Amino acid sequence: MTRRRAIIWSVSLVALACVAPAMFPRKPAMPVAILLQGYTNALAGSEAAQYVGDEPEALFMLTNRTGSGLRCKFTVDAFRPERAVAESTSSGEVLIPSGAVRILSVVTPVTTNGWRFHAVISVSGRPPLWKTRIGNLLGRVGLHFRSLDSDTVYPTLTNSWTAL
């Protein structure tokens, strides 16, 4: 009789240890990092630059720091010195595999001195593999939790830089 209780308690503790992370999720850390990498140069010949429409750009590196792919919606605004309205804007959506890097760019016409940049990144991604597996196991016995199947939505990342 006591052996049976010991087995039941052991199985119960293991089951609780597997389900507890889904019941009490931790606050997610920032899944991406964004860094100002530098600037590109305009083409040397003014005729060629006018023909191609080439202008200097500020380059940003967006890095996925998680173990799964992420969907990132971004907006990067460039402000001229002492102006409140964005001179140039770059926005879009990128898919970034686990541990990968994407380069984002925003046009900075004329000169790069004194520009301010403001980036806003919204990130979502598939739940971690362990969460998906627990959801599948519980689904086999008729228990379905939306929190185990839905995408993870992370807090919005906002960052600003001033180029001197």
Secondary structure, 3 states (H helix, E strand, C coil): CHHHHHHHHHHHHHHHHHHHHHHCCCCCCCCEEEEEEEECCCCCCHHHHHHHCCCCEEEEEEEECCCCCEEEEEEEEEECCCCCCCCEEEEEEEEECCCCEEEEEEECCCCCCCCEEEEEEEEEECCCHHHHHHHHHHHHCCCCCHHHHCCEECCCEEEEEECC
